[in-house]
Amino acid sequence: MRILLIYDIVSDKARTKVADLCLDYALQRIQYSAFMGELSRTRIEELVLKVGRTLHGHEYDVQVIPICATDWAARRLLVSRPKPAPKVDDDDGWN
């Protein structure tokens, strides 16, 4: 099943742990607080339980949103990447 997992977590330490969990489950980071990917229902439930245990006692909002194949295929991506800096010639002629 394709999912979108988004979160707002106050604690930096807890937020980092949740991000690491998402990466452990092979989810792709698409924004600082958003991951997407494909997991079985069992793996989703497992991830949700681990995230819940990780965040116990913290202030948070985590949403796991299933996305059907039709909606997934219809998504539109707008991405801008910075251009690489021009190469600087370090040769100043003073060899």
PyMOL Python script that loads the backbone (N, CA, C, O; Angstrom):
from pymol import cmd

cmd.read_pdbstr("""\
ATOM      1  N   MET A   1       0.852  -1.169   0.000  1.00  0.00           N
ATOM      2  CA  MET A   1       0.000   0.000   0.000  1.00  0.00           C
ATOM      3  C   MET A   1       0.902   1.237   0.000  1.00  0.00           C
ATOM      4  O   MET A   1       1.898   1.286   0.722  1.00  0.00           O
ATOM      5  N   ARG A   2       0.551   2.216  -0.801  1.00  0.00           N
ATOM      6  CA  ARG A   2       1.303   3.472  -0.832  1.00  0.00           C
ATOM      7  C   ARG A   2       0.803   4.376   0.291  1.00  0.00           C
ATOM      8  O   ARG A   2      -0.397   4.488   0.538  1.00  0.00           O
ATOM      9  N   ILE A   3       1.761   5.018   0.963  1.00  0.00           N
ATOM     10  CA  ILE A   3       1.374   5.902   2.064  1.00  0.00           C
ATOM     11  C   ILE A   3       2.142   7.213   2.000  1.00  0.00           C
ATOM     12  O   ILE A   3       3.222   7.315   1.418  1.00  0.00           O
ATOM     13  N   LEU A   4       1.541   8.192   2.618  1.00  0.00           N
ATOM     14  CA  LEU A   4       2.184   9.468   2.900  1.00  0.00           C
ATOM     15  C   LEU A   4       2.184   9.580   4.421  1.00  0.00           C
ATOM     16  O   LEU A   4       1.132   9.488   5.054  1.00  0.00           O
ATOM     17  N   LEU A   5       3.361   9.779   5.005  1.00  0.00           N
ATOM     18  CA  LEU A   5       3.473   9.960   6.447  1.00  0.00           C
ATOM     19  C   LEU A   5       3.992  11.374   6.681  1.00  0.00           C
ATOM     20  O   LEU A   5       5.076  11.737   6.224  1.00  0.00           O
ATOM     21  N   ILE A   6       3.203  12.161   7.397  1.00  0.00           N
ATOM     22  CA  ILE A   6       3.595  13.534   7.704  1.00  0.00           C
ATOM     23  C   ILE A   6       3.538  13.727   9.219  1.00  0.00           C
ATOM     24  O   ILE A   6       2.754  13.083   9.915  1.00  0.00           O
ATOM     25  N   TYR A   7       4.382  14.623   9.706  1.00  0.00           N
ATOM     26  CA  TYR A   7       4.398  14.825  11.150  1.00  0.00           C
ATOM     27  C   TYR A   7       4.794  16.243  11.517  1.00  0.00           C
ATOM     28  O   TYR A   7       5.449  16.961  10.761  1.00  0.00           O
ATOM     29  N   ASP A   8       4.361  16.609  12.719  1.00  0.00           N
ATOM     30  CA  ASP A   8       4.754  17.840  13.392  1.00  0.00           C
ATOM     31  C   ASP A   8       5.108  17.409  14.812  1.00  0.00           C
ATOM     32  O   ASP A   8       4.227  17.088  15.609  1.00  0.00           O
ATOM     33  N   ILE A   9       6.398  17.405  15.120  1.00  0.00           N
ATOM     34  CA  ILE A   9       6.884  16.906  16.404  1.00  0.00           C
ATOM     35  C   ILE A   9       7.726  17.997  17.051  1.00  0.00           C
ATOM     36  O   ILE A   9       8.687  18.482  16.453  1.00  0.00           O
ATOM     37  N   VAL A  10       7.369  18.381  18.263  1.00  0.00           N
ATOM     38  CA  VAL A  10       8.033  19.491  18.946  1.00  0.00           C
ATOM     39  C   VAL A  10       9.481  19.154  19.312  1.00  0.00           C
ATOM     40  O   VAL A  10      10.372  19.978  19.101  1.00  0.00           O
ATOM     41  N   SER A  11       9.726  17.980  19.847  1.00  0.00           N
ATOM     42  CA  SER A  11      11.068  17.599  20.316  1.00  0.00           C
ATOM     43  C   SER A  11      11.996  17.266  19.144  1.00  0.00           C
ATOM     44  O   SER A  11      11.676  16.423  18.306  1.00  0.00           O
ATOM     45  N   ASP A  12      13.143  17.938  19.098  1.00  0.00           N
ATOM     46  CA  ASP A  12      14.126  17.662  18.041  1.00  0.00           C
ATOM     47  C   ASP A  12      14.597  16.211  18.089  1.00  0.00           C
ATOM     48  O   ASP A  12      14.699  15.556  17.051  1.00  0.00           O
ATOM     49  N   LYS A  13      14.878  15.717  19.262  1.00  0.00           N
ATOM     50  CA  LYS A  13      15.384  14.352  19.424  1.00  0.00           C
ATOM     51  C   LYS A  13      14.339  13.330  18.957  1.00  0.00           C
ATOM     52  O   LYS A  13      14.663  12.399  18.221  1.00  0.00           O
ATOM     53  N   ALA A  14      13.102  13.508  19.384  1.00  0.00           N
ATOM     54  CA  ALA A  14      12.032  12.587  18.987  1.00  0.00           C
ATOM     55  C   ALA A  14      11.775  12.678  17.483  1.00  0.00           C
ATOM     56  O   ALA A  14      11.543  11.664  16.824  1.00  0.00           O
ATOM     57  N   ARG A  15      11.819  13.891  16.949  1.00  0.00           N
ATOM     58  CA  ARG A  15      11.608  14.094  15.506  1.00  0.00           C
ATOM     59  C   ARG A  15      12.674  13.348  14.699  1.00  0.00           C
ATOM     60  O   ARG A  15      12.358  12.720  13.688  1.00  0.00           O
ATOM     61  N   THR A  16      13.924  13.412  15.138  1.00  0.00           N
ATOM     62  CA  THR A  16      15.009  12.713  14.461  1.00  0.00           C
ATOM     63  C   THR A  16      14.807  11.202  14.522  1.00  0.00           C
ATOM     64  O   THR A  16      15.053  10.502  13.540  1.00  0.00           O
ATOM     65  N   LYS A  17      14.360  10.699  15.669  1.00  0.00           N
ATOM     66  CA  LYS A  17      14.110   9.258  15.810  1.00  0.00           C
ATOM     67  C   LYS A  17      13.003   8.791  14.869  1.00  0.00           C
ATOM     68  O   LYS A  17      13.100   7.714  14.280  1.00  0.00           O
ATOM     69  N   VAL A  18      11.952   9.599  14.728  1.00  0.00           N
ATOM     70  CA  VAL A  18      10.860   9.229  13.823  1.00  0.00           C
ATOM     71  C   VAL A  18      11.348   9.257  12.372  1.00  0.00           C
ATOM     72  O   VAL A  18      11.010   8.366  11.592  1.00  0.00           O
ATOM     73  N   ALA A  19      12.123  10.249  12.011  1.00  0.00           N
ATOM     74  CA  ALA A  19      12.683  10.303  10.656  1.00  0.00           C
ATOM     75  C   ALA A  19      13.541   9.068  10.390  1.00  0.00           C
ATOM     76  O   ALA A  19      13.466   8.479   9.311  1.00  0.00           O
ATOM     77  N   ASP A  20      14.350   8.677  11.365  1.00  0.00           N
ATOM     78  CA  ASP A  20      15.186   7.481  11.213  1.00  0.00           C
ATOM     79  C   ASP A  20      14.330   6.225  11.049  1.00  0.00           C
ATOM     80  O   ASP A  20      14.660   5.348  10.251  1.00  0.00           O
ATOM     81  N   LEU A  21      13.237   6.138  11.798  1.00  0.00           N
ATOM     82  CA  LEU A  21      12.324   5.004  11.642  1.00  0.00           C
ATOM     83  C   LEU A  21      11.761   4.959  10.223  1.00  0.00           C
ATOM     84  O   LEU A  21      11.705   3.895   9.607  1.00  0.00           O
ATOM     85  N   CYS A  22      11.349   6.104   9.714  1.00  0.00           N
ATOM     86  CA  CYS A  22      10.800   6.157   8.355  1.00  0.00           C
ATOM     87  C   CYS A  22      11.831   5.674   7.349  1.00  0.00           C
ATOM     88  O   CYS A  22      11.503   4.915   6.437  1.00  0.00           O
ATOM     89  N   LEU A  23      13.061   6.103   7.506  1.00  0.00           N
ATOM     90  CA  LEU A  23      14.130   5.669   6.604  1.00  0.00           C
ATOM     91  C   LEU A  23      14.398   4.168   6.766  1.00  0.00           C
ATOM     92  O   LEU A  23      14.673   3.479   5.784  1.00  0.00           O
ATOM     93  N   ASP A  24      14.316   3.658   8.014  1.00  0.00           N
ATOM     94  CA  ASP A  24      14.491   2.222   8.253  1.00  0.00           C
ATOM     95  C   ASP A  24      13.435   1.402   7.517  1.00  0.00           C
ATOM     96  O   ASP A  24      13.686   0.257   7.139  1.00  0.00           O
ATOM     97  N   TYR A  25      12.264   1.981   7.315  1.00  0.00           N
ATOM     98  CA  TYR A  25      11.174   1.311   6.609  1.00  0.00           C
ATOM     99  C   TYR A  25      11.189   1.630   5.110  1.00  0.00           C
ATOM    100  O   TYR A  25      10.215   1.382   4.399  1.00  0.00           O
ATOM    101  N   ALA A  26      12.303   2.180   4.651  1.00  0.00           N
ATOM    102  CA  ALA A  26      12.530   2.470   3.223  1.00  0.00           C
ATOM    103  C   ALA A  26      11.551   3.496   2.660  1.00  0.00           C
ATOM    104  O   ALA A  26      11.260   3.496   1.464  1.00  0.00           O
ATOM    105  N   LEU A  27      11.047   4.370   3.532  1.00  0.00           N
ATOM    106  CA  LEU A  27      10.226   5.469   3.032  1.00  0.00           C
ATOM    107  C   LEU A  27      11.158   6.555   2.508  1.00  0.00           C
ATOM    108  O   LEU A  27      12.263   6.742   3.017  1.00  0.00           O
ATOM    109  N   GLN A  28      10.703   7.255   1.501  1.00  0.00           N
ATOM    110  CA  GLN A  28      11.500   8.310   0.872  1.00  0.00           C
ATOM    111  C   GLN A  28      11.108   9.657   1.466  1.00  0.00           C
ATOM    112  O   GLN A  28       9.928  10.006   1.510  1.00  0.00           O
ATOM    113  N   ARG A  29      12.101  10.406   1.921  1.00  0.00           N
ATOM    114  CA  ARG A  29      11.818  11.744   2.459  1.00  0.00           C
ATOM    115  C   ARG A  29      11.496  12.659   1.278  1.00  0.00           C
ATOM    116  O   ARG A  29      12.278  12.770   0.334  1.00  0.00           O
ATOM    117  N   ILE A  30      10.337  13.311   1.346  1.00  0.00           N
ATOM    118  CA  ILE A  30       9.954  14.226   0.270  1.00  0.00           C
ATOM    119  C   ILE A  30       9.941  15.676   0.744  1.00  0.00           C
ATOM    120  O   ILE A  30       9.965  16.598  -0.071  1.00  0.00           O
ATOM    121  N   GLN A  31       9.903  15.878   2.048  1.00  0.00           N
ATOM    122  CA  GLN A  31      10.044  17.186   2.658  1.00  0.00           C
ATOM    123  C   GLN A  31      10.615  16.945   4.050  1.00  0.00           C
ATOM    124  O   GLN A  31      10.754  15.796   4.469  1.00  0.00           O
ATOM    125  N   TYR A  32      10.945  18.009   4.768  1.00  0.00           N
ATOM    126  CA  TYR A  32      11.548  17.823   6.089  1.00  0.00           C
ATOM    127  C   TYR A  32      10.704  16.953   7.002  1.00  0.00           C
ATOM    128  O   TYR A  32      11.246  16.144   7.754  1.00  0.00           O
ATOM    129  N   SER A  33       9.406  17.101   6.950  1.00  0.00           N
ATOM    130  CA  SER A  33       8.522  16.349   7.849  1.00  0.00           C
ATOM    131  C   SER A  33       7.526  15.500   7.087  1.00  0.00           C
ATOM    132  O   SER A  33       6.395  15.307   7.535  1.00  0.00           O
ATOM    133  N   ALA A  34       7.941  14.991   5.936  1.00  0.00           N
ATOM    134  CA  ALA A  34       7.040  14.171   5.123  1.00  0.00           C
ATOM    135  C   ALA A  34       7.819  13.065   4.417  1.00  0.00           C
ATOM    136  O   ALA A  34       8.886  13.287   3.844  1.00  0.00           O
ATOM    137  N   PHE A  35       7.249  11.874   4.483  1.00  0.00           N
ATOM    138  CA  PHE A  35       7.832  10.701   3.833  1.00  0.00           C
ATOM    139  C   PHE A  35       6.756  10.006   3.022  1.00  0.00           C
ATOM    140  O   PHE A  35       5.573  10.082   3.355  1.00  0.00           O
ATOM    141  N   MET A  36       7.166   9.323   1.952  1.00  0.00           N
ATOM    142  CA  MET A  36       6.211   8.529   1.193  1.00  0.00           C
ATOM    143  C   MET A  36       6.865   7.220   0.790  1.00  0.00           C
ATOM    144  O   MET A  36       8.090   7.109   0.743  1.00  0.00           O
ATOM    145  N   GLY A  37       6.039   6.243   0.505  1.00  0.00           N
ATOM    146  CA  GLY A  37       6.562   4.964   0.071  1.00  0.00           C
ATOM    147  C   GLY A  37       5.495   3.907   0.072  1.00  0.00           C
ATOM    148  O   GLY A  37       4.307   4.188   0.229  1.00  0.00           O
ATOM    149  N   GLU A  38       5.940   2.690  -0.104  1.00  0.00           N
ATOM    150  CA  GLU A  38       5.027   1.565  -0.193  1.00  0.00           C
ATOM    151  C   GLU A  38       5.341   0.572   0.918  1.00  0.00           C
ATOM    152  O   GLU A  38       6.478   0.124   1.063  1.00  0.00           O
ATOM    153  N   LEU A  39       4.315   0.234   1.701  1.00  0.00           N
ATOM    154  CA  LEU A  39       4.447  -0.723   2.803  1.00  0.00           C
ATOM    155  C   LEU A  39       3.216  -1.613   2.834  1.00  0.00           C
ATOM    156  O   LEU A  39       2.131  -1.201   2.424  1.00  0.00           O
ATOM    157  N   SER A  40       3.389  -2.832   3.320  1.00  0.00           N
ATOM    158  CA  SER A  40       2.233  -3.694   3.540  1.00  0.00           C
ATOM    159  C   SER A  40       1.442  -3.153   4.728  1.00  0.00           C
ATOM    160  O   SER A  40       1.952  -2.353   5.513  1.00  0.00           O
ATOM    161  N   ARG A  41       0.205  -3.592   4.851  1.00  0.00           N
ATOM    162  CA  ARG A  41      -0.615  -3.151   5.994  1.00  0.00           C
ATOM    163  C   ARG A  41       0.057  -3.533   7.320  1.00  0.00           C
ATOM    164  O   ARG A  41       0.031  -2.761   8.279  1.00  0.00           O
ATOM    165  N   THR A  42       0.646  -4.708   7.363  1.00  0.00           N
ATOM    166  CA  THR A  42       1.321  -5.163   8.573  1.00  0.00           C
ATOM    167  C   THR A  42       2.489  -4.250   8.916  1.00  0.00           C
ATOM    168  O   THR A  42       2.666  -3.878  10.076  1.00  0.00           O
ATOM    169  N   ARG A  43       3.292  -3.882   7.911  1.00  0.00           N
ATOM    170  CA  ARG A  43       4.441  -2.996   8.144  1.00  0.00           C
ATOM    171  C   ARG A  43       3.980  -1.600   8.557  1.00  0.00           C
ATOM    172  O   ARG A  43       4.640  -0.943   9.363  1.00  0.00           O
ATOM    173  N   ILE A  44       2.851  -1.142   8.011  1.00  0.00           N
ATOM    174  CA  ILE A  44       2.314   0.168   8.405  1.00  0.00           C
ATOM    175  C   ILE A  44       1.949   0.137   9.883  1.00  0.00           C
ATOM    176  O   ILE A  44       2.303   1.048  10.631  1.00  0.00           O
ATOM    177  N   GLU A  45       1.237  -0.912  10.306  1.00  0.00           N
ATOM    178  CA  GLU A  45       0.839  -1.023  11.710  1.00  0.00           C
ATOM    179  C   GLU A  45       2.065  -1.116  12.616  1.00  0.00           C
ATOM    180  O   GLU A  45       2.091  -0.528  13.698  1.00  0.00           O
ATOM    181  N   GLU A  46       3.067  -1.848  12.174  1.00  0.00           N
ATOM    182  CA  GLU A  46       4.306  -1.971  12.937  1.00  0.00           C
ATOM    183  C   GLU A  46       4.986  -0.611  13.082  1.00  0.00           C
ATOM    184  O   GLU A  46       5.426  -0.243  14.171  1.00  0.00           O
ATOM    185  N   LEU A  47       5.068   0.129  11.981  1.00  0.00           N
ATOM    186  CA  LEU A  47       5.683   1.462  12.011  1.00  0.00           C
ATOM    187  C   LEU A  47       4.899   2.404  12.922  1.00  0.00           C
ATOM    188  O   LEU A  47       5.491   3.149  13.704  1.00  0.00           O
ATOM    189  N   VAL A  48       3.580   2.372  12.824  1.00  0.00           N
ATOM    190  CA  VAL A  48       2.744   3.238  13.662  1.00  0.00           C
ATOM    191  C   VAL A  48       2.973   2.934  15.142  1.00  0.00           C
ATOM    192  O   VAL A  48       3.066   3.854  15.955  1.00  0.00           O
ATOM    193  N   LEU A  49       3.065   1.656  15.496  1.00  0.00           N
ATOM    194  CA  LEU A  49       3.320   1.293  16.892  1.00  0.00           C
ATOM    195  C   LEU A  49       4.685   1.794  17.357  1.00  0.00           C
ATOM    196  O   LEU A  49       4.807   2.316  18.465  1.00  0.00           O
ATOM    197  N   LYS A  50       5.713   1.641  16.519  1.00  0.00           N
ATOM    198  CA  LYS A  50       7.050   2.100  16.884  1.00  0.00           C
ATOM    199  C   LYS A  50       7.095   3.616  17.012  1.00  0.00           C
ATOM    200  O   LYS A  50       7.724   4.144  17.929  1.00  0.00           O
ATOM    201  N   VAL A  51       6.434   4.316  16.104  1.00  0.00           N
ATOM    202  CA  VAL A  51       6.392   5.785  16.186  1.00  0.00           C
ATOM    203  C   VAL A  51       5.677   6.198  17.470  1.00  0.00           C
ATOM    204  O   VAL A  51       6.128   7.103  18.172  1.00  0.00           O
ATOM    205  N   GLY A  52       4.565   5.535  17.775  1.00  0.00           N
ATOM    206  CA  GLY A  52       3.824   5.845  19.001  1.00  0.00           C
ATOM    207  C   GLY A  52       4.664   5.655  20.244  1.00  0.00           C
ATOM    208  O   GLY A  52       4.640   6.488  21.150  1.00  0.00           O
ATOM    209  N   ARG A  53       5.416   4.550  20.292  1.00  0.00           N
ATOM    210  CA  ARG A  53       6.293   4.311  21.447  1.00  0.00           C
ATOM    211  C   ARG A  53       7.401   5.356  21.522  1.00  0.00           C
ATOM    212  O   ARG A  53       7.751   5.823  22.607  1.00  0.00           O
ATOM    213  N   THR A  54       7.945   5.718  20.375  1.00  0.00           N
ATOM    214  CA  THR A  54       9.021   6.718  20.330  1.00  0.00           C
ATOM    215  C   THR A  54       8.537   8.075  20.828  1.00  0.00           C
ATOM    216  O   THR A  54       9.283   8.808  21.478  1.00  0.00           O
ATOM    217  N   LEU A  55       7.301   8.399  20.523  1.00  0.00           N
ATOM    218  CA  LEU A  55       6.778   9.736  20.839  1.00  0.00           C
ATOM    219  C   LEU A  55       6.051   9.808  22.172  1.00  0.00           C
ATOM    220  O   LEU A  55       5.571  10.876  22.554  1.00  0.00           O
ATOM    221  N   HIS A  56       5.961   8.695  22.883  1.00  0.00           N
ATOM    222  CA  HIS A  56       5.253   8.695  24.171  1.00  0.00           C
ATOM    223  C   HIS A  56       5.815   9.795  25.081  1.00  0.00           C
ATOM    224  O   HIS A  56       7.020   9.857  25.325  1.00  0.00           O
ATOM    225  N   GLY A  57       4.933  10.649  25.571  1.00  0.00           N
ATOM    226  CA  GLY A  57       5.330  11.727  26.473  1.00  0.00           C
ATOM    227  C   GLY A  57       5.715  13.021  25.768  1.00  0.00           C
ATOM    228  O   GLY A  57       6.015  14.018  26.426  1.00  0.00           O
ATOM    229  N   HIS A  58       5.710  13.016  24.439  1.00  0.00           N
ATOM    230  CA  HIS A  58       6.053  14.215  23.673  1.00  0.00           C
ATOM    231  C   HIS A  58       4.797  14.814  23.045  1.00  0.00           C
ATOM    232  O   HIS A  58       3.759  14.159  22.953  1.00  0.00           O
ATOM    233  N   GLU A  59       4.909  16.052  22.622  1.00  0.00           N
ATOM    234  CA  GLU A  59       3.819  16.716  21.897  1.00  0.00           C
ATOM    235  C   GLU A  59       4.027  16.460  20.410  1.00  0.00           C
ATOM    236  O   GLU A  59       5.106  16.719  19.877  1.00  0.00           O
ATOM    237  N   TYR A  60       2.991  15.950  19.736  1.00  0.00           N
ATOM    238  CA  TYR A  60       3.163  15.588  18.320  1.00  0.00           C
ATOM    239  C   TYR A  60       1.829  15.483  17.592  1.00  0.00           C
ATOM    240  O   TYR A  60       0.763  15.405  18.202  1.00  0.00           O
ATOM    241  N   ASP A  61       1.926  15.483  16.277  1.00  0.00           N
ATOM    242  CA  ASP A  61       0.817  15.194  15.363  1.00  0.00           C
ATOM    243  C   ASP A  61       1.429  14.406  14.218  1.00  0.00           C
ATOM    244  O   ASP A  61       2.231  14.940  13.452  1.00  0.00           O
ATOM    245  N   VAL A  62       1.056  13.139  14.097  1.00  0.00           N
ATOM    246  CA  VAL A  62       1.560  12.275  13.028  1.00  0.00           C
ATOM    247  C   VAL A  62       0.353  11.757  12.248  1.00  0.00           C
ATOM    248  O   VAL A  62      -0.630  11.305  12.835  1.00  0.00           O
ATOM    249  N   GLN A  63       0.437  11.827  10.936  1.00  0.00           N
ATOM    250  CA  GLN A  63      -0.642  11.326  10.095  1.00  0.00           C
ATOM    251  C   GLN A  63      -0.066  10.360   9.065  1.00  0.00           C
ATOM    252  O   GLN A  63       0.915  10.668   8.388  1.00  0.00           O
ATOM    253  N   VAL A  64      -0.687   9.196   8.958  1.00  0.00           N
ATOM    254  CA  VAL A  64      -0.325   8.204   7.950  1.00  0.00           C
ATOM    255  C   VAL A  64      -1.520   8.102   7.011  1.00  0.00           C
ATOM    256  O   VAL A  64      -2.605   7.674   7.405  1.00  0.00           O
ATOM    257  N   ILE A  65      -1.303   8.498   5.781  1.00  0.00           N
ATOM    258  CA  ILE A  65      -2.401   8.614   4.822  1.00  0.00           C
ATOM    259  C   ILE A  65      -2.203   7.605   3.694  1.00  0.00           C
ATOM    260  O   ILE A  65      -1.227   7.702   2.949  1.00  0.00           O
ATOM    261  N   PRO A  66      -3.110   6.639   3.556  1.00  0.00           N
ATOM    262  CA  PRO A  66      -3.006   5.701   2.436  1.00  0.00           C
ATOM    263  C   PRO A  66      -3.398   6.410   1.136  1.00  0.00           C
ATOM    264  O   PRO A  66      -4.276   7.273   1.122  1.00  0.00           O
ATOM    265  N   ILE A  67      -2.736   6.030   0.060  1.00  0.00           N
ATOM    266  CA  ILE A  67      -3.013   6.634  -1.243  1.00  0.00           C
ATOM    267  C   ILE A  67      -3.233   5.506  -2.243  1.00  0.00           C
ATOM    268  O   ILE A  67      -2.356   4.663  -2.434  1.00  0.00           O
ATOM    269  N   CYS A  68      -4.401   5.488  -2.881  1.00  0.00           N
ATOM    270  CA  CYS A  68      -4.706   4.431  -3.843  1.00  0.00           C
ATOM    271  C   CYS A  68      -3.853   4.600  -5.105  1.00  0.00           C
ATOM    272  O   CYS A  68      -3.309   5.675  -5.357  1.00  0.00           O
ATOM    273  N   ALA A  69      -3.746   3.534  -5.887  1.00  0.00           N
ATOM    274  CA  ALA A  69      -2.897   3.531  -7.087  1.00  0.00           C
ATOM    275  C   ALA A  69      -3.325   4.607  -8.080  1.00  0.00           C
ATOM    276  O   ALA A  69      -2.476   5.222  -8.725  1.00  0.00           O
ATOM    277  N   THR A  70      -4.616   4.840  -8.211  1.00  0.00           N
ATOM    278  CA  THR A  70      -5.106   5.862  -9.154  1.00  0.00           C
ATOM    279  C   THR A  70      -4.650   7.248  -8.736  1.00  0.00           C
ATOM    280  O   THR A  70      -4.156   8.018  -9.560  1.00  0.00           O
ATOM    281  N   ASP A  71      -4.813   7.567  -7.460  1.00  0.00           N
ATOM    282  CA  ASP A  71      -4.383   8.879  -6.964  1.00  0.00           C
ATOM    283  C   ASP A  71      -2.869   9.023  -7.015  1.00  0.00           C
ATOM    284  O   ASP A  71      -2.352  10.096  -7.325  1.00  0.00           O
ATOM    285  N   TRP A  72      -2.162   7.942  -6.710  1.00  0.00           N
ATOM    286  CA  TRP A  72      -0.698   7.966  -6.760  1.00  0.00           C
ATOM    287  C   TRP A  72      -0.240   8.296  -8.183  1.00  0.00           C
ATOM    288  O   TRP A  72       0.649   9.125  -8.375  1.00  0.00           O
ATOM    289  N   ALA A  73      -0.847   7.646  -9.174  1.00  0.00           N
ATOM    290  CA  ALA A  73      -0.480   7.874 -10.574  1.00  0.00           C
ATOM    291  C   ALA A  73      -0.845   9.280 -11.037  1.00  0.00           C
ATOM    292  O   ALA A  73      -0.221   9.821 -11.949  1.00  0.00           O
ATOM    293  N   ALA A  74      -1.857   9.867 -10.404  1.00  0.00           N
ATOM    294  CA  ALA A  74      -2.318  11.201 -10.817  1.00  0.00           C
ATOM    295  C   ALA A  74      -1.586  12.337 -10.110  1.00  0.00           C
ATOM    296  O   ALA A  74      -1.849  13.506 -10.390  1.00  0.00           O
ATOM    297  N   ARG A  75      -0.678  12.014  -9.207  1.00  0.00           N
ATOM    298  CA  ARG A  75       0.018  13.081  -8.483  1.00  0.00           C
ATOM    299  C   ARG A  75       0.861  13.896  -9.459  1.00  0.00           C
ATOM    300  O   ARG A  75       1.313  13.399 -10.491  1.00  0.00           O
ATOM    301  N   ARG A  76       1.057  15.153  -9.103  1.00  0.00           N
ATOM    302  CA  ARG A  76       1.857  16.066  -9.920  1.00  0.00           C
ATOM    303  C   ARG A  76       3.002  16.576  -9.069  1.00  0.00           C
ATOM    304  O   ARG A  76       2.804  16.942  -7.911  1.00  0.00           O
ATOM    305  N   LEU A  77       4.184  16.602  -9.630  1.00  0.00           N
ATOM    306  CA  LEU A  77       5.373  17.019  -8.907  1.00  0.00           C
ATOM    307  C   LEU A  77       5.916  18.307  -9.504  1.00  0.00           C
ATOM    308  O   LEU A  77       6.101  18.414 -10.716  1.00  0.00           O
ATOM    309  N   LEU A  78       6.165  19.272  -8.651  1.00  0.00           N
ATOM    310  CA  LEU A  78       6.835  20.509  -9.027  1.00  0.00           C
ATOM    311  C   LEU A  78       8.060  20.610  -8.133  1.00  0.00           C
ATOM    312  O   LEU A  78       7.933  20.795  -6.923  1.00  0.00           O
ATOM    313  N   VAL A  79       9.239  20.492  -8.716  1.00  0.00           N
ATOM    314  CA  VAL A  79      10.468  20.462  -7.938  1.00  0.00           C
ATOM    315  C   VAL A  79      11.471  21.417  -8.548  1.00  0.00           C
ATOM    316  O   VAL A  79      11.665  21.430  -9.763  1.00  0.00           O
ATOM    317  N   SER A  80      12.099  22.201  -7.723  1.00  0.00           N
ATOM    318  CA  SER A  80      13.156  23.089  -8.167  1.00  0.00           C
ATOM    319  C   SER A  80      14.421  22.730  -7.398  1.00  0.00           C
ATOM    320  O   SER A  80      14.406  22.650  -6.170  1.00  0.00           O
ATOM    321  N   ARG A  81      15.482  22.521  -8.104  1.00  0.00           N
ATOM    322  CA  ARG A  81      16.769  22.216  -7.474  1.00  0.00           C
ATOM    323  C   ARG A  81      17.726  23.362  -7.761  1.00  0.00           C
ATOM    324  O   ARG A  81      17.741  23.889  -8.873  1.00  0.00           O
ATOM    325  N   PRO A  82      18.524  23.755  -6.776  1.00  0.00           N
ATOM    326  CA  PRO A  82      19.491  24.829  -7.030  1.00  0.00           C
ATOM    327  C   PRO A  82      20.519  24.377  -8.057  1.00  0.00           C
ATOM    328  O   PRO A  82      20.922  23.215  -8.095  1.00  0.00           O
ATOM    329  N   LYS A  83      20.930  25.325  -8.883  1.00  0.00           N
ATOM    330  CA  LYS A  83      21.964  25.021  -9.873  1.00  0.00           C
ATOM    331  C   LYS A  83      23.303  24.909  -9.144  1.00  0.00           C
ATOM    332  O   LYS A  83      23.545  25.628  -8.175  1.00  0.00           O
ATOM    333  N   PRO A  84      24.175  24.004  -9.611  1.00  0.00           N
ATOM    334  CA  PRO A  84      25.489  23.906  -8.966  1.00  0.00           C
ATOM    335  C   PRO A  84      26.285  25.194  -9.169  1.00  0.00           C
ATOM    336  O   PRO A  84      26.166  25.869 -10.192  1.00  0.00           O
ATOM    337  N   ALA A  85      27.089  25.507  -8.176  1.00  0.00           N
ATOM    338  CA  ALA A  85      27.931  26.716  -8.265  1.00  0.00           C
ATOM    339  C   ALA A  85      28.919  26.543  -9.413  1.00  0.00           C
ATOM    340  O   ALA A  85      29.381  25.433  -9.677  1.00  0.00           O
ATOM    341  N   PRO A  86      29.239  27.631 -10.091  1.00  0.00           N
ATOM    342  CA  PRO A  86      30.218  27.520 -11.179  1.00  0.00           C
ATOM    343  C   PRO A  86      31.576  27.103 -10.632  1.00  0.00           C
ATOM    344  O   PRO A  86      31.955  27.466  -9.519  1.00  0.00           O
ATOM    345  N   LYS A  87      32.287  26.348 -11.427  1.00  0.00           N
ATOM    346  CA  LYS A  87      33.606  25.881 -11.015  1.00  0.00           C
ATOM    347  C   LYS A  87      34.569  27.069 -11.012  1.00  0.00           C
ATOM    348  O   LYS A  87      34.626  27.853 -11.959  1.00  0.00           O
ATOM    349  N   VAL A  88      35.313  27.173  -9.930  1.00  0.00           N
ATOM    350  CA  VAL A  88      36.272  28.266  -9.778  1.00  0.00           C
ATOM    351  C   VAL A  88      37.658  27.719 -10.081  1.00  0.00           C
ATOM    352  O   VAL A  88      38.059  26.680  -9.557  1.00  0.00           O
ATOM    353  N   ASP A  89      38.381  28.430 -10.932  1.00  0.00           N
ATOM    354  CA  ASP A  89      39.748  28.038 -11.259  1.00  0.00           C
ATOM    355  C   ASP A  89      40.662  28.535 -10.164  1.00  0.00           C
ATOM    356  O   ASP A  89      40.812  29.743  -9.985  1.00  0.00           O
ATOM    357  N   ASP A  90      41.279  27.619  -9.422  1.00  0.00           N
ATOM    358  CA  ASP A  90      42.166  27.989  -8.319  1.00  0.00           C
ATOM    359  C   ASP A  90      43.551  28.430  -8.783  1.00  0.00           C
ATOM    360  O   ASP A  90      44.366  28.860  -7.966  1.00  0.00           O
ATOM    361  N   ASP A  91      43.816  28.334 -10.039  1.00  0.00           N
ATOM    362  CA  ASP A  91      45.142  28.698 -10.559  1.00  0.00           C
ATOM    363  C   ASP A  91      45.220  30.226 -10.663  1.00  0.00           C
ATOM    364  O   ASP A  91      44.603  30.833 -11.539  1.00  0.00           O
ATOM    365  N   ASP A  92      45.982  30.828  -9.762  1.00  0.00           N
ATOM    366  CA  ASP A  92      46.105  32.293  -9.766  1.00  0.00           C
ATOM    367  C   ASP A  92      47.362  32.774 -10.501  1.00  0.00           C
ATOM    368  O   ASP A  92      47.674  33.964 -10.520  1.00  0.00           O
ATOM    369  N   GLY A  93      48.072  31.814 -11.104  1.00  0.00           N
ATOM    370  CA  GLY A  93      49.260  32.174 -11.867  1.00  0.00           C
ATOM    371  C   GLY A  93      50.514  32.341 -11.032  1.00  0.00           C
ATOM    372  O   GLY A  93      51.550  32.752 -11.554  1.00  0.00           O
ATOM    373  N   TRP A  94      50.442  32.035  -9.758  1.00  0.00           N
ATOM    374  CA  TRP A  94      51.590  32.213  -8.856  1.00  0.00           C
ATOM    375  C   TRP A  94      52.212  30.873  -8.501  1.00  0.00           C
ATOM    376  O   TRP A  94      52.324  30.553  -7.317  1.00  0.00           O
ATOM    377  N   ASN A  95      52.602  30.115  -9.437  1.00  0.00           N
ATOM    378  CA  ASN A  95      53.192  28.786  -9.158  1.00  0.00           C
ATOM    379  C   ASN A  95      54.628  28.882  -8.866  1.00  0.00           C
ATOM    380  O   ASN A  95      55.276  27.866  -8.611  1.00  0.00           O
TER     381      ASN A  95
END
""", "prot")
cmd.dss("prot")
cmd.show_as("cartoon", "prot")
cmd.util.cbc("prot")
cmd.orient("prot")
